[in-house]
């Protein structure tokens, strides 16, 4: 699933492809904002992105990834 995160005072958004479900991502984001703590997301390749919860501007949680067909995968 694709997750787009807008960070305050940063011109570009952060894009992460994750294997988490939408519910899991939402829970992590809500905890980071309420804390405020750090939002920690790991992508499909094992890279970790850390964003301070107090700096999160918006989060766009994409649709659940479905099985891919063809050679693009």
Residue pairs with C-beta under 8 A, 6 or more apart in sequence:
1 17
1 18
1 19
1 20
1 21
1 22
1 25
1 61
1 62
1 63
1 64
1 65
2 15
2 16
2 17
2 62
3 15
3 16
3 17
3 18
3 25
3 41
3 59
3 60
3 61
3 62
4 13
4 14
4 15
4 59
4 60
4 62
5 13
5 14
5 15
5 16
5 39
5 51
5 56
5 57
5 58
5 59
5 60
6 13
6 14
6 56
6 57
6 58
6 59
7 13
7 14
7 51
7 55
7 56
7 57
8 55
8 56
8 57
9 55
14 49
14 51
16 41
16 43
16 49
17 43
17 44
18 25
18 41
18 42
18 43
18 44
19 44
19 65
20 28
20 41
21 64
22 61
22 64
25 41
25 59
25 61
26 61
28 39
28 40
28 41
29 39
29 56
29 59
31 37
31 53
32 38
32 39
32 51
32 52
32 53
32 56
33 53
33 54
33 56
34 53
35 53
36 52
36 53
36 54
37 53
38 50
38 51
38 52
38 53
39 49
39 50
39 51
39 52
39 53
39 56
40 48
40 49
40 50
41 48
41 49
42 48
42 49
43 49
